[in-house]
Amino acid sequence: MKTSVRDSGTLTGLLGGSFNPAHGGHRRISIFAQGALGLDEVWWLVSPGNPLKPDEGMAPLSARVKSAQAAARRASIRVSAIERQLGTRFTIDTLRALKRRFPKRRFVWLMGADNLAQFHRWKSWRSIAREMPIAVIARPGYDRSALASPAMAWLSRFRVPAASLRNRGEWSAPALFELRFDPDPRSATSLRRADPEWARQFSGGPPRDDVTHCLIHDQEKGMRA
């Protein structure tokens, strides 16, 4: 069942990820998506991860947030670790919680083609698509796997031109916007390989969340996610 909505507030793009570290590629696709979809701003949702099972090579949350804030400087991008405050682990739960907390905003989920290729493995991925429109941004090397993915087979029937959102008319979810622009070769993986100690430059006091305005502290070992 499709849920129609009319714009009644700020149109916000959501880009989730570990941002380990954030870089110019994140900034570039966010600014491009803003222009293509007419977004008022973009929120970068920096995933806190699971403190009980830290991923190898994952920098502390505060360092990742600081790297994101540095990359987002002077752009209409707000960096947040709001999932920590919401207590959500899965994207579907985060999106529903954001809609409850910010009922006057209209959200669009932004993802790269690499995420679309394995989107069908996400918890309740069809429900994610029913919660808000999805904008997929081309990423080098992933177009073929994204187009062949089970998620794309289901989402393709909901393709919508970007202008329908930009014009602030009536729109609905599920809706799939496909955005293409000059590919950006930068990746967090390559940056970590070039500088494994990158997080040291972001040491010091805790950063302040751009959305909740709370200080973001690194959780101590043993605390629950």
Long-range contacts (C-beta under 8 A, 24 or more apart in sequence): 1-130, 2-130, 2-172, 2-173, 2-174, 3-130, 3-172, 3-173, 4-170, 4-171, 4-172, 5-106, 5-170, 5-171, 5-172, 5-173, 6-169, 6-170, 7-106, 7-168, 7-169, 7-171, 8-104, 8-106, 9-104, 9-105, 9-106, 10-40, 10-41, 10-104, 10-105, 10-106, 11-37, 11-38, 11-39, 11-40, 11-105, 11-106, 11-108, 11-165, 11-168, 12-39, 12-40, 12-41, 12-42, 12-43, 12-102, 12-105, 12-106, 12-107, 12-108, 13-37, 13-39, 13-41, 13-42, 13-43, 13-107, 13-108, 13-109, 13-110, 13-135, 14-42, 14-43, 14-45, 14-95, 14-98, 14-107, 14-108, 14-109, 14-110, 14-132, 15-42, 15-43, 15-44, 15-45, 15-110, 15-111, 16-44, 16-45, 16-47, 16-91, 16-94, 16-109, 16-111, 17-44, 17-45, 17-46, 17-47, 18-46, 18-47, 18-49, 18-58, 18-64, 18-188, 19-44, 19-46, 19-47, 19-64, 19-65, 19-67, 19-68, 19-188, 20-57, 20-58, 20-59, 20-64, 20-188, 20-192, 21-59, 21-63, 21-64, 21-67, 21-68, 21-71, 21-188, 21-191, 21-192, 21-198, 21-199, 22-64, 22-67, 22-68, 22-70, 22-71, 22-72, 22-188, 23-67, 23-71, 23-186, 23-187, 23-188, 23-191, 24-71, 24-184, 24-186, 25-184, 25-185, 25-186, 25-187, 26-68, 26-71, 27-71, 27-72, 27-75, 27-77, 28-184, 29-110, 29-112, 29-137, 29-181, 29-184, 30-72, 30-75, 30-77, 30-110, 31-75, 32-137, 32-179, 32-181, 33-110, 33-135, 33-137, 33-179, 34-76, 36-135, 36-162, 36-166, 36-177, 36-179, 36-181, 37-108, 37-135, 37-162, 37-165, 37-166, 37-177, 37-179, 38-165, 38-166, 38-167, 38-168, 39-76, 39-108, 40-76, 41-76, 41-77, 41-78, 42-76, 42-77, 42-78, 42-110, 43-77, 43-78, 43-79, 43-80, 43-210, 43-211, 44-68, 44-72, 44-77, 44-78, 44-79, 44-80, 45-80, 45-81, 45-82, 45-83, 45-94, 46-79, 46-80, 46-81, 47-83, 48-81, 48-83, 48-84, 48-219, 48-225, 49-225, 50-89, 50-225, 51-219, 51-220, 51-221, 51-222, 51-223, 51-224, 51-225, 52-222, 52-224, 52-225, 57-192, 57-196, 59-198, 59-199, 59-202, 60-199, 60-218, 61-216, 61-218, 61-219, 62-202, 62-206, 62-207, 62-216, 62-217, 62-218, 63-199, 63-202, 63-203, 64-199, 65-207, 65-209, 65-216, 66-202, 66-207, 67-198, 67-199, 67-202, 69-207, 69-210, 70-202, 78-210, 78-211, 79-207, 79-209, 79-210, 80-209, 80-210, 80-211, 80-212, 81-209, 81-216, 82-209, 82-211, 82-212, 84-216, 84-219, 85-209, 85-212, 85-214, 89-225, 90-122, 90-123, 90-124, 91-122, 91-123, 91-128, 92-122, 92-123, 92-124, 92-125, 92-127, 92-128, 92-131, 95-128, 95-131, 95-132, 96-131, 99-131, 99-132, 106-132, 107-132, 108-132, 108-133, 108-134, 108-135, 108-165, 108-177, 109-133, 109-134, 109-135, 110-134, 110-135, 110-137, 111-135, 111-136, 111-137, 112-136, 112-137, 112-138, 112-139, 112-142, 113-137, 113-138, 113-139, 113-142, 113-143, 113-145, 113-146, 114-139, 114-141, 114-142, 114-146, 116-142, 116-146, 116-149, 116-151, 116-152, 117-142, 117-145, 117-146, 117-149, 118-149, 119-149, 119-151, 120-149, 120-150, 120-151, 125-151, 126-154, 126-174, 129-154, 129-155, 129-158, 129-173, 129-174, 129-176, 130-173, 130-174, 131-173, 132-173, 133-160, 133-165, 133-171, 133-173, 133-174, 133-175, 133-176, 133-177, 134-174, 134-175, 134-176, 134-177, 135-162, 135-176, 135-177, 135-178, 135-179, 136-176, 136-177, 136-178, 136-179, 137-179, 137-180, 137-181, 138-178, 138-179, 138-180, 138-181, 138-183, 139-183, 140-183, 140-184, 140-185
